[in-house]
Amino acid sequence: MNTIVTVADAVTAFADWIEPTAAELDAIEREMPVILADVDLLDAYIVTLDRTPSELDVRRIRRARNRALAARVALANNAVGTTVPGGAA
């Protein structure tokens, strides 16, 4: 008969009492414009999954891609020379 053994670290790694640190929450807040722009881009792609993209769809995807790239550039420009305590970034 084989016994089932759980690994304590794997079980407690997702415990309710483990919360993100303030530095991790700040990093998420700084990255939120990029996350939202990527969601808009995915939405634009999802609309065209089951059909051929129209000219309006192509423009929507292009604008969403440009917004996503602009958000990434803005994040990269703001992050130059910035260090986050705790290693979250």
N, C-alpha and C positions, 0 to 999 in steps of 0.2 A: 504494500500500500504506500502510495506517495503522499507526503504531507505538503500542504500549501503554506509557504512562508512568505510574509510580506516584508518589504524593505521599509524600515521606519522613515528614512529620509524621503522616499518617494511618496509615502502616505502623508507626511506632515508638510511637504513642500506646498501643498495647496490648501492648507488649513485656513479657516476663516480669520484667524487673528493676524495673519501676515498681510500687511497693508503696504502700498507703495509709499516710499519716502517723499518728503517735500521736494527734494531735488528731482525725483522721477516725475512727480506731478507737474513741476515747472517745465521740465523737458517736453512732456506731452502737450502742455499748453502752448509752448513755443512752436511745436510742430503741427498744431491744429489746423492752420491755414493750408498746409500741404496735404494733410489728411482729407480735408473737405474738398479741396481741388481734385484730388485723386478719386474721390467718391463721385464727383460730378462727371469726370472723364469716364469712369466705369458705367455710370448711368447712360451716357451718350452712346457708349459701345453696346450696352444691353438692348437699347431700343432697336438697334440694327441687326440683332442676331438672327431673326427669322425672316428677314427680307433684304432686298438690295437697297443700300443706302441711297436716299434721294439727295438732291443738291442741298436741301435744308439740313439733312442729317450730316452731310459732309462738313458743312459750315459749323454745325453745333460741335462736332468732334474736334474740328480744328481749333475752335475757340476754347473748348475745354482743355485741350492739350496745351495751348498757349498759356492758359491760366495756371495749369499745373506746373509748367516749366517756370513761370514767373514766380510762383510761390516757392519753388525749390531754390531759385536764385536768391530771392529775398532772405530765405532761411540761411543759406550758405553765407551771404554777405553779412548777416547779423551775427553769425556764429564765429566769424574770424576773430581769433584772439580771446574768445570767451572760454573760460574753464568752469566746469560745474563741479562743486564739491560732491564727493560720494561716487564719482565716476559715471554718473548718468548723463548721457548725451547722445 
